[in-house]
Amino acid sequence: MKTTTETSTATKTGFNEHAVVCAVQITLRVLLGIVPIVAGLDKFTNLLCDWTKYLNPLVLRIVPMTDHAFMYLVGVIEIIAGVVVFLKPRIGAFIVMAWLIVIALQLIVWWRFLDVAVRDLTIAIGAALTLARLSLFTDDGSRWRGESADRRNPAA
């Protein structure tokens, strides 16, 4: 006689995979949405730091503008990237990831602020890529794509 067992996503701790995935996705979505917006706004105020000190002079030879004008452009891009993370996390996460990699590469080429470059690469790969990948499985951060309400909540 053949027997089958049903497997549940609930673990011994009482959490299920769905809840964990959604919690991580929401956390990354909030962080990767807020941080670029705050950093972008600060490009206009310089309250957190003088952002121009992180700009490789080679960039200004390529782009015909002052360092402050370039930082304003960077600020607008970062604000837009943060908003896109909130609205379309999968797309926004890839934008933030690419942006952080570009920032890190210009620091590495300059061979200055390598600690910042390593941090940005870590955030790009560890956080932004994770958000992009998790967003494949969730649509609004609260439910699996294609999953019925009955399957999400067996008690319903």
N, CA and C atoms as an extended XYZ file, in Angstrom:
468
Properties=species:S:1:pos:R:3:atomname:S:1:resname:S:1:resid:I:1 pbc="F F F"
N         0.835       -1.172        0.000 N   MET     1
C         0.000        0.000        0.000 CA  MET     1
C         0.881        1.238        0.000 C   MET     1
N         0.593        2.105       -0.929 N   LYS     2
C         1.383        3.319       -1.073 CA  LYS     2
C         0.766        4.428       -0.224 C   LYS     2
N         1.598        5.069        0.546 N   THR     3
C         1.105        6.191        1.354 CA  THR     3
C         1.800        7.467        0.912 C   THR     3
N         1.073        8.532        1.013 N   THR     4
C         1.659        9.837        0.692 CA  THR     4
C         1.489       10.741        1.898 C   THR     4
N         2.406       11.616        2.023 N   THR     5
C         2.299       12.597        3.104 CA  THR     5
C         2.287       13.985        2.500 C   THR     5
N         1.498       14.826        3.097 N   GLU     6
C         1.453       16.207        2.656 CA  GLU     6
C         2.522       16.977        3.392 C   GLU     6
N         3.246       17.778        2.654 N   THR     7
C         4.258       18.596        3.311 CA  THR     7
C         3.706       19.993        3.511 C   THR     7
N         4.007       20.533        4.624 N   SER     8
C         3.563       21.880        4.960 CA  SER     8
C         4.756       22.812        4.915 C   SER     8
N         4.498       24.073        4.599 N   THR     9
C         5.577       25.049        4.611 CA  THR     9
C         5.851       25.547        6.014 C   THR     9
N         5.037       25.154        6.970 N   ALA    10
C         5.268       25.579        8.353 CA  ALA    10
C         6.477       24.845        8.913 C   ALA    10
N         7.308       25.561        9.615 N   THR    11
C         8.491       24.968       10.224 CA  THR    11
C         8.234       24.734       11.697 C   THR    11
N         9.205       24.151       12.365 N   LYS    12
C         9.055       23.875       13.793 CA  LYS    12
C         8.902       25.159       14.600 C   LYS    12
N         9.386       26.266       14.082 N   THR    13
C         9.283       27.534       14.812 CA  THR    13
C         7.926       28.187       14.627 C   THR    13
N         7.110       27.654       13.741 N   GLY    14
C         5.789       28.224       13.516 CA  GLY    14
C         5.746       29.193       12.340 C   GLY    14
N         6.900       29.537       11.781 N   PHE    15
C         6.924       30.417       10.620 CA  PHE    15
C         6.801       29.572        9.366 C   PHE    15
N         6.340       30.180        8.312 N   ASN    16
C         6.330       29.455        7.056 CA  ASN    16
C         7.159       30.213        6.034 C   ASN    16
N         7.508       29.529        4.971 N   GLU    17
C         8.374       30.114        3.951 CA  GLU    17
C         7.774       31.378        3.367 C   GLU    17
N         6.479       31.360        3.167 N   HIS    18
C         5.791       32.517        2.597 CA  HIS    18
C         5.989       33.747        3.463 C   HIS    18
N         5.795       33.605        4.752 N   ALA    19
C         5.933       34.744        5.664 CA  ALA    19
C         7.366       35.263        5.686 C   ALA    19
N         8.326       34.364        5.656 N   VAL    20
C         9.732       34.768        5.678 CA  VAL    20
C        10.093       35.501        4.392 C   VAL    20
N         9.716       34.944        3.249 N   VAL    21
C        10.007       35.581        1.964 CA  VAL    21
C         9.380       36.965        1.904 C   VAL    21
N         8.141       37.080        2.318 N   CYS    22
C         7.456       38.376        2.280 CA  CYS    22
C         8.096       39.382        3.223 C   CYS    22
N         8.481       38.942        4.408 N   ALA    23
C         9.114       39.852        5.368 CA  ALA    23
C        10.450       40.367        4.844 C   ALA    23
N        11.244       39.488        4.270 N   VAL    24
C        12.534       39.896        3.710 CA  VAL    24
C        12.317       40.827        2.526 C   VAL    24
N        11.363       40.486        1.673 N   GLN    25
C        11.089       41.310        0.499 CA  GLN    25
C        10.627       42.705        0.903 C   GLN    25
N         9.755       42.798        1.876 N   ILE    26
C         9.257       44.100        2.327 CA  ILE    26
C        10.380       44.908        2.970 C   ILE    26
N        11.196       44.261        3.796 N   THR    27
C        12.314       44.957        4.442 CA  THR    27
C        13.272       45.531        3.406 C   THR    27
N        13.668       44.715        2.433 N   LEU    28
C        14.578       45.187        1.390 CA  LEU    28
C        13.935       46.270        0.539 C   LEU    28
N        12.661       46.125        0.267 N   ARG    29
C        11.946       47.120       -0.538 CA  ARG    29
C        11.942       48.477        0.160 C   ARG    29
N        11.676       48.488        1.457 N   VAL    30
C        11.659       49.745        2.216 CA  VAL    30
C        13.063       50.351        2.274 C   VAL    30
N        14.058       49.529        2.628 N   LEU    31
C        15.421       50.048        2.748 CA  LEU    31
C        15.976       50.537        1.415 C   LEU    31
N        15.796       49.739        0.360 N   LEU    32
C        16.334       50.126       -0.946 CA  LEU    32
C        15.489       51.197       -1.624 C   LEU    32
N        14.330       51.495       -1.067 N   GLY    33
C        13.531       52.621       -1.542 CA  GLY    33
C        13.884       53.900       -0.809 C   GLY    33
N        13.979       53.815        0.516 N   ILE    34
C        14.234       55.015        1.326 CA  ILE    34
C        15.665       55.528        1.169 C   ILE    34
N        16.649       54.645        1.244 N   VAL    35
C        18.047       55.089        1.232 CA  VAL    35
C        18.400       55.865       -0.041 C   VAL    35
N        18.071       55.398       -1.245 N   PRO    36
C        18.379       56.210       -2.423 CA  PRO    36
C        17.641       57.554       -2.440 C   PRO    36
N        16.417       57.575       -1.943 N   ILE    37
C        15.673       58.839       -1.909 CA  ILE    37
C        16.357       59.819       -0.961 C   ILE    37
N        16.724       59.359        0.223 N   VAL    38
C        17.402       60.233        1.193 CA  VAL    38
C        18.757       60.689        0.647 C   VAL    38
N        19.533       59.754        0.091 N   ALA    39
C        20.834       60.118       -0.478 CA  ALA    39
C        20.660       61.077       -1.649 C   ALA    39
N        19.638       60.849       -2.464 N   GLY    40
C        19.375       61.739       -3.594 CA  GLY    40
C        19.004       63.137       -3.148 C   GLY    40
N        18.145       63.234       -2.140 N   LEU    41
C        17.775       64.551       -1.605 CA  LEU    41
C        18.984       65.254       -1.003 C   LEU    41
N        19.870       64.476       -0.382 N   ASP    42
C        21.046       65.083        0.242 CA  ASP    42
C        22.039       65.622       -0.779 C   ASP    42
N        21.949       65.196       -2.024 N   LYS    43
C        22.820       65.767       -3.053 CA  LYS    43
C        22.532       67.257       -3.236 C   LYS    43
N        21.336       67.688       -2.842 N   PHE    44
C        20.955       69.100       -2.951 CA  PHE    44
C        21.278       69.883       -1.681 C   PHE    44
N        21.403       69.201       -0.549 N   THR    45
C        21.604       69.899        0.730 CA  THR    45
C        22.978       69.662        1.345 C   THR    45
N        23.613       68.532        1.038 N   ASN    46
C        24.899       68.148        1.626 CA  ASN    46
C        24.877       68.150        3.150 C   ASN    46
N        23.756       67.756        3.734 N   LEU    47
C        23.681       67.658        5.192 CA  LEU    47
C        24.428       66.430        5.709 C   LEU    47
N        24.364       65.334        4.984 N   LEU    48
C        25.038       64.108        5.413 CA  LEU    48
C        26.540       64.174        5.158 C   LEU    48
N        26.925       64.667        4.004 N   CYS    49
C        28.346       64.810        3.666 CA  CYS    49
C        28.482       65.633        2.385 C   CYS    49
N        29.724       65.949        2.046 N   ASP    50
C        30.019       66.606        0.774 CA  ASP    50
C        30.232       65.500       -0.260 C   ASP    50
N        29.214       65.255       -1.051 N   TRP    51
C        29.225       64.126       -1.984 CA  TRP    51
C        30.250       64.289       -3.095 C   TRP    51
N        30.654       65.526       -3.388 N   THR    52
C        31.595       65.740       -4.494 CA  THR    52
C        32.953       65.107       -4.214 C   THR    52
N        33.282       64.877       -2.949 N   LYS    53
C        34.583       64.269       -2.644 CA  LYS    53
C        34.653       62.809       -3.098 C   LYS    53
N        33.506       62.193       -3.380 N   TYR    54
C        33.469       60.809       -3.857 CA  TYR    54
C        33.413       60.715       -5.385 C   TYR    54
N        33.526       61.843       -6.040 N   LEU    55
C        33.410       61.867       -7.500 CA  LEU    55
C        34.792       61.826       -8.140 C   LEU    55
N        35.044       60.796       -8.905 N   ASN    56
C        36.298       60.642       -9.627 CA  ASN    56
C        36.453       61.806      -10.608 C   ASN    56
N        37.585       62.538      -10.574 N   PRO    57
C        37.782       63.664      -11.496 CA  PRO    57
C        37.683       63.258      -12.967 C   PRO    57
N        37.964       62.000      -13.264 N   LEU    58
C        37.849       61.505      -14.635 CA  LEU    58
C        36.423       61.658      -15.159 C   LEU    58
N        35.442       61.504      -14.279 N   VAL    59
C        34.037       61.642      -14.676 CA  VAL    59
C        33.778       63.045      -15.216 C   VAL    59
N        34.364       64.055      -14.567 N   LEU    60
C        34.129       65.437      -14.996 CA  LEU    60
C        34.843       65.768      -16.298 C   LEU    60
N        35.844       64.971      -16.667 N   ARG    61
C        36.473       65.155      -17.984 CA  ARG    61
C        35.580       64.589      -19.089 C   ARG    61
N        34.782       63.590      -18.724 N   ILE    62
C        33.887       62.955      -19.694 CA  ILE    62
C        32.575       63.717      -19.805 C   ILE    62
N        32.047       64.158      -18.664 N   VAL    63
C        30.754       64.845      -18.617 CA  VAL    63
C        31.015       66.346      -18.466 C   VAL    63
N        30.566       67.153      -19.425 N   PRO    64
C        30.874       68.593      -19.388 CA  PRO    64
C        29.971       69.379      -18.425 C   PRO    64
N        30.221       69.233      -17.121 N   MET    65
C        29.482       70.008      -16.125 CA  MET    65
C        30.310       70.087      -14.852 C   MET    65
N        29.902       70.967      -13.963 N   THR    66
C        30.615       71.107      -12.696 CA  THR    66
C        30.295       69.923      -11.788 C   THR    66
N        31.122       69.764      -10.765 N   ASP    67
C        30.888       68.659       -9.839 CA  ASP    67
C        29.556       68.806       -9.114 C   ASP    67
N        29.179       70.042       -8.763 N   HIS    68
C        27.899       70.245       -8.076 CA  HIS    68
C        26.713       69.977       -9.005 C   HIS    68
N        26.808       70.418      -10.249 N   ALA    69
C        25.733       70.147      -11.212 CA  ALA    69
C        25.594       68.642      -11.439 C   ALA    69
N        26.726       67.949      -11.513 N   PHE    70
C        26.688       66.502      -11.693 CA  PHE    70
C        26.022       65.826      -10.496 C   PHE    70
N        26.314       66.307       -9.296 N   MET    71
C        25.695       65.732       -8.092 CA  MET    71
C        24.185       65.975       -8.068 C   MET    71
N        23.742       67.113       -8.594 N   TYR    72
C        22.294       67.347       -8.692 CA  TYR    72
C        21.660       66.307       -9.617 C   TYR    72
N        22.321       66.039      -10.742 N   LEU    73
C        21.835       65.015      -11.670 CA  LEU    73
C        21.804       63.642      -10.986 C   LEU    73
N        22.868       63.325      -10.262 N   VAL    74
C        22.931       62.070       -9.511 CA  VAL    74
C        21.781       61.997       -8.507 C   VAL    74
N        21.515       63.109       -7.828 N   GLY    75
C        20.429       63.151       -6.846 CA  GLY    75
C        19.081       62.835       -7.463 C   GLY    75
N        18.818       63.411       -8.625 N   VAL    76
C        17.547       63.149       -9.312 CA  VAL    76
C        17.446       61.670       -9.686 C   VAL    76
N        18.535       61.115      -10.203 N   ILE    77
C        18.538       59.698      -10.580 CA  ILE    77
C        18.280       58.818       -9.357 C   ILE    77
N        18.911       59.142       -8.234 N   GLU    78
C        18.730       58.332       -7.026 CA  GLU    78
C        17.307       58.424       -6.487 C   GLU    78
N        16.730       59.607       -6.537 N   ILE    79
C        15.341       59.764       -6.081 CA  ILE    79
C        14.408       58.932       -6.952 C   ILE    79
N        14.593       59.014       -8.255 N   ILE    80
C        13.765       58.226       -9.178 CA  ILE    80
C        13.952       56.729       -8.916 C   ILE    80
N        15.191       56.298       -8.720 N   ALA    81
C        15.459       54.875       -8.458 CA  ALA    81
C        14.742       54.413       -7.193 C   ALA    81
N        14.779       55.222       -6.146 N   GLY    82
C        14.097       54.864       -4.900 CA  GLY    82
C        12.594       54.752       -5.070 C   GLY    82
N        12.020       55.676       -5.826 N   VAL    83
C        10.570       55.640       -6.074 CA  VAL    83
C        10.206       54.395       -6.883 C   VAL    83
N        11.025       54.062       -7.881 N   VAL    84
C        10.754       52.872       -8.694 CA  VAL    84
C        10.822       51.608       -7.832 C   VAL    84
N        11.727       51.567       -6.858 N   VAL    85
C        11.797       50.405       -5.957 CA  VAL    85
C        10.468       50.220       -5.241 C   VAL    85
N         9.855       51.314       -4.795 N   PHE    86
C         8.562       51.206       -4.111 CA  PHE    86
C         7.447       50.771       -5.064 C   PHE    86
N         7.458       51.295       -6.288 N   LEU    87
C         6.370       51.012       -7.226 CA  LEU    87
C         6.535       49.674       -7.946 C   LEU    87
N         7.722       49.391       -8.399 N   LYS    88
C         8.036       48.164       -9.148 CA  LYS    88
C         9.345       47.600       -8.598 C   LYS    88
N         9.278       46.860       -7.494 N   PRO    89
C        10.510       46.458       -6.809 CA  PRO    89
C        11.498       45.655       -7.653 C   PRO    89
N        11.006       44.811       -8.530 N   ARG    90
C        11.949       44.024       -9.328 CA  ARG    90
C        12.751       44.917      -10.262 C   ARG    90
N        12.087       45.828      -10.947 N   ILE    91
C        12.769       46.753      -11.854 CA  ILE    91
C        13.639       47.720      -11.054 C   ILE    91
N        13.076       48.288       -9.999 N   GLY    92
C        13.808       49.244       -9.177 CA  GLY    92
C        15.049       48.645       -8.546 C   GLY    92
N        14.953       47.398       -8.124 N   ALA    93
C        16.111       46.741       -7.507 CA  ALA    93
C        17.250       46.602       -8.504 C   ALA    93
N        16.929       46.262       -9.745 N   PHE    94
C        17.981       46.168      -10.766 CA  PHE    94
C        18.579       47.543      -11.066 C   PHE    94
N        17.755       48.591      -11.044 N   ILE    95
C        18.269       49.951      -11.253 CA  ILE    95
C        19.221       50.328      -10.121 C   ILE    95
N        18.807       50.099       -8.877 N   VAL    96
C        19.659       50.416       -7.725 CA  VAL    96
C        20.936       49.580       -7.773 C   VAL    96
N        20.819       48.314       -8.127 N   MET    97
C        21.991       47.453       -8.218 CA  MET    97
C        22.984       47.996       -9.249 C   MET    97
N        22.495       48.326      -10.433 N   ALA    98
C        23.367       48.859      -11.482 CA  ALA    98
C        24.002       50.177      -11.048 C   ALA    98
N        23.211       51.022      -10.414 N   TRP    99
C        23.702       52.329       -9.960 CA  TRP    99
C        24.821       52.155       -8.933 C   TRP    99
N        24.634       51.272       -7.973 N   LEU   100
C        25.657       51.035       -6.954 CA  LEU   100
C        26.930       50.451       -7.565 C   LEU   100
N        26.784       49.597       -8.555 N   ILE   101
C        27.959       49.030       -9.227 CA  ILE   101
C        28.718       50.118       -9.976 C   ILE   101
N        28.008       51.019      -10.642 N   VAL   102
C        28.658       52.133      -11.349 CA  VAL   102
C        29.415       53.018      -10.362 C   VAL   102
N        28.784       53.334       -9.233 N   ILE   103
C        29.446       54.152       -8.208 CA  ILE   103
C        30.713       53.451       -7.724 C   ILE   103
N        30.604       52.162       -7.439 N   ALA   104
C        31.761       51.408       -6.955 CA  ALA   104
C        32.872       51.365       -8.001 C   ALA   104
N        32.517       51.150       -9.250 N   LEU   105
C        33.532       51.070      -10.304 CA  LEU   105
C        34.282       52.379      -10.477 C   LEU   105
N        33.569       53.518      -10.398 N   GLN   106
C        34.279       54.789      -10.560 CA  GLN   106
C        35.215       55.046       -9.378 C   GLN   106
N        34.886       54.518       -8.202 N   LEU   107
C        35.790       54.634       -7.050 CA  LEU   107
C        36.985       53.692       -7.190 C   LEU   107
N        36.745       52.496       -7.708 N   ILE   108
C        37.832       51.526       -7.893 CA  ILE   108
C        38.818       52.017       -8.950 C   ILE   108
N        38.304       52.559      -10.051 N   VAL   109
C        39.175       53.101      -11.097 CA  VAL   109
C        40.043       54.226      -10.534 C   VAL   109
N        39.477       55.024       -9.662 N   TRP   110
C        40.179       56.145       -9.020 CA  TRP   110
C        41.122       55.652       -7.924 C   TRP   110
N        40.891       54.451       -7.439 N   TRP   111
C        41.638       53.803       -6.366 CA  TRP   111
C        41.592       54.624       -5.069 C   TRP   111
N        40.387       55.144       -4.796 N   ARG   112
C        40.140       55.881       -3.554 CA  ARG   112
C        38.800       55.429       -2.995 C   ARG   112
N        38.635       55.584       -1.701 N   PHE   113
C        37.395       55.219       -1.010 CA  PHE   113
C        36.988       53.777       -1.330 C   PHE   113
N        37.970       52.901       -1.298 N   LEU   114
C        37.704       51.498       -1.634 CA  LEU   114
C        36.757       50.844       -0.633 C   LEU   114
N        36.754       51.333        0.611 N   ASP   115
C        35.807       50.802        1.592 CA  ASP   115
C        34.370       51.096        1.173 C   ASP   115
N        34.148       52.269        0.611 N   VAL   116
C        32.815       52.633        0.118 CA  VAL   116
C        32.468       51.778       -1.101 C   VAL   116
N        33.460       51.544       -1.962 N   ALA   117
C        33.229       50.713       -3.147 CA  ALA   117
C        32.828       49.294       -2.750 C   ALA   117
N        33.535       48.728       -1.771 N   VAL   118
C        33.206       47.373       -1.307 CA  VAL   118
C        31.807       47.357       -0.697 C   VAL   118
N        31.488       48.364        0.099 N   ARG   119
C        30.150       48.439        0.713 CA  ARG   119
C        29.069       48.517       -0.364 C   ARG   119
N        29.282       49.368       -1.369 N   ASP   120
C        28.278       49.510       -2.424 CA  ASP   120
C        28.119       48.226       -3.235 C   ASP   120
N        29.218       47.544       -3.517 N   LEU   121
C        29.119       46.267       -4.234 CA  LEU   121
C        28.391       45.221       -3.395 C   LEU   121
N        28.642       45.231       -2.103 N   THR   122
C        27.967       44.285       -1.208 CA  THR   122
C        26.471       44.551       -1.166 C   THR   122
N        26.091       45.817       -1.080 N   ILE   123
C        24.663       46.165       -1.077 CA  ILE   123
C        24.038       45.813       -2.427 C   ILE   123
N        24.762       46.086       -3.510 N   ALA   124
C        24.232       45.803       -4.846 CA  ALA   124
C        23.944       44.320       -5.024 C   ALA   124
N        24.910       43.499       -4.640 N   ILE   125
C        24.755       42.063       -4.861 CA  ILE   125
C        23.946       41.407       -3.745 C   ILE   125
N        24.217       41.788       -2.511 N   GLY   126
C        23.555       41.149       -1.376 CA  GLY   126
C        22.125       41.582       -1.166 C   GLY   126
N        21.840       42.859       -1.350 N   ALA   127
C        20.495       43.359       -1.059 CA  ALA   127
C        19.671       43.594       -2.322 C   ALA   127
N        20.203       44.378       -3.257 N   ALA   128
C        19.407       44.730       -4.437 CA  ALA   128
C        19.105       43.503       -5.302 C   ALA   128
N        20.100       42.667       -5.527 N   LEU   129
C        19.853       41.463       -6.323 CA  LEU   129
C        18.892       40.521       -5.598 C   LEU   129
N        19.020       40.431       -4.288 N   THR   130
C        18.087       39.597       -3.512 CA  THR   130
C        16.662       40.106       -3.649 C   THR   130
N        16.474       41.424       -3.553 N   LEU   131
C        15.129       41.989       -3.726 CA  LEU   131
C        14.594       41.690       -5.120 C   LEU   131
N        15.424       41.862       -6.129 N   ALA   132
C        14.976       41.580       -7.497 CA  ALA   132
C        14.551       40.123       -7.642 C   ALA   132
N        15.329       39.219       -7.085 N   ARG   133
C        15.006       37.792       -7.185 CA  ARG   133
C        13.760       37.438       -6.377 C   ARG   133
N        13.641       37.973       -5.160 N   LEU   134
C        12.452       37.688       -4.348 CA  LEU   134
C        11.195       38.254       -4.989 C   LEU   134
N        11.338       39.359       -5.695 N   SER   135
C        10.175       39.979       -6.327 CA  SER   135
C         9.632       39.147       -7.481 C   SER   135
N        10.391       38.158       -7.919 N   LEU   136
C         9.872       37.218       -8.916 CA  LEU   136
C         8.793       36.331       -8.307 C   LEU   136
N         8.874       36.100       -6.999 N   PHE   137
C         7.962       35.183       -6.324 CA  PHE   137
C         6.790       35.865       -5.643 C   PHE   137
N         6.900       37.148       -5.402 N   THR   138
C         5.819       37.883       -4.753 CA  THR   138
C         5.422       39.043       -5.637 C   THR   138
N         4.166       39.419       -5.556 N   ASP   139
C         3.752       40.549       -6.380 CA  ASP   139
C         3.679       41.836       -5.578 C   ASP   139
N         3.083       41.809       -4.420 N   ASP   140
C         2.963       43.034       -3.632 CA  ASP   140
C         3.632       42.908       -2.275 C   ASP   140
N         4.470       41.915       -2.120 N   GLY   141
C         5.152       41.715       -0.852 CA  GLY   141
C         4.322       40.975        0.172 C   GLY   141
N         3.093       40.594       -0.187 N   SER   142
C         2.259       39.940        0.815 CA  SER   142
C         1.736       38.583        0.371 C   SER   142
N         1.910       38.224       -0.885 N   ARG   143
C         1.404       36.922       -1.306 CA  ARG   143
C         2.237       36.385       -2.455 C   ARG   143
N         2.224       35.073       -2.570 N   TRP   144
C         2.918       34.411       -3.666 CA  TRP   144
C         2.179       34.695       -4.961 C   TRP   144
N         2.901       34.842       -6.028 N   ARG   145
C         2.262       35.002       -7.334 CA  ARG   145
C         1.586       33.702       -7.718 C   ARG   145
N         0.352       33.806       -8.182 N   GLY   146
C        -0.367       32.636       -8.651 CA  GLY   146
C        -0.876       31.728       -7.555 C   GLY   146
N        -0.782       32.143       -6.333 N   GLU   147
C        -1.234       31.297       -5.230 CA  GLU   147
C        -2.632       31.715       -4.816 C   GLU   147
N        -3.482       30.759       -4.621 N   SER   148
C        -4.852       31.073       -4.233 CA  SER   148
C        -4.919       31.424       -2.757 C   SER   148
N        -5.972       32.096       -2.372 N   ALA   149
C        -6.167       32.476       -0.970 CA  ALA   149
C        -6.271       31.240       -0.090 C   ALA   149
N        -6.886       30.152       -0.611 N   ASP   150
C        -7.040       28.934        0.180 CA  ASP   150
C        -5.685       28.318        0.514 C   ASP   150
N        -4.776       28.350       -0.430 N   ARG   151
C        -3.463       27.755       -0.201 CA  ARG   151
C        -2.632       28.609        0.751 C   ARG   151
N        -2.786       29.936        0.666 N   ARG   152
C        -2.043       30.826        1.549 CA  ARG   152
C        -2.487       30.677        2.987 C   ARG   152
N        -3.778       30.514        3.176 N   ASN   153
C        -4.326       30.457        4.523 CA  ASN   153
C        -5.227       29.232        4.626 C   ASN   153
N        -4.668       28.099        5.010 N   PRO   154
C        -5.457       26.865        5.037 CA  PRO   154
C        -6.657       26.937        5.971 C   PRO   154
N        -6.618       27.797        6.963 N   ALA   155
C        -7.732       27.898        7.908 CA  ALA   155
C        -8.914       28.640        7.309 C   ALA   155
N        -8.701       29.338        6.196 N   ALA   156
C        -9.784       30.138        5.598 CA  ALA   156
C       -10.802       29.275        4.906 C   ALA   156
